[in-house]
Amino acid sequence: MKFISHKSFMPFAWYRIALGVVIIVLVSAGVLSPHAAESGG
């Protein structure tokens, strides 16, 4: 948080956007399962 208070918030925002896009692409391609974290019960 010290970095954000002295610098711009934009690098963090772009990082989050890029990570979200990568995850969406991987789920769409079938590489990741959107339900992988759920327990089998």
C-alpha positions in Angstrom: 0.0 0.0 0.0 3.0 2.3 0.5 3.7 2.0 -3.2 0.2 3.0 -4.2 0.3 6.0 -1.9 3.5 7.3 -3.5 2.9 6.0 -7.1 0.1 5.6 -9.5 -2.6 2.9 -9.1 -2.6 2.1 -12.8 0.1 -0.6 -12.8 -1.8 -2.6 -10.2 -5.1 -2.1 -12.2 -3.5 -3.2 -15.5 -2.0 -6.3 -13.7 -5.5 -7.3 -12.4 -7.1 -6.7 -15.8 -4.4 -8.8 -17.6 -4.7 -11.6 -15.0 -8.5 -11.7 -15.4 -8.2 -11.9 -19.2 -5.7 -14.7 -19.0 -8.0 -16.7 -16.6 -11.0 -16.1 -18.9 -9.0 -17.3 -21.9 -7.8 -20.4 -20.1 -11.3 -21.3 -18.9 -12.7 -20.8 -22.4 -10.0 -23.0 -23.9 -10.8 -25.7 -21.4 -7.4 -25.6 -19.8 -8.9 -24.6 -16.4 -12.1 -25.8 -14.9 -14.3 -23.1 -13.4 -15.4 -25.7 -10.7 -12.0 -27.0 -9.9 -11.9 -25.5 -6.4 -15.3 -27.1 -5.3 -15.1 -30.2 -3.2 -16.5 -33.5 -4.6 -18.5 -34.1 -1.5 
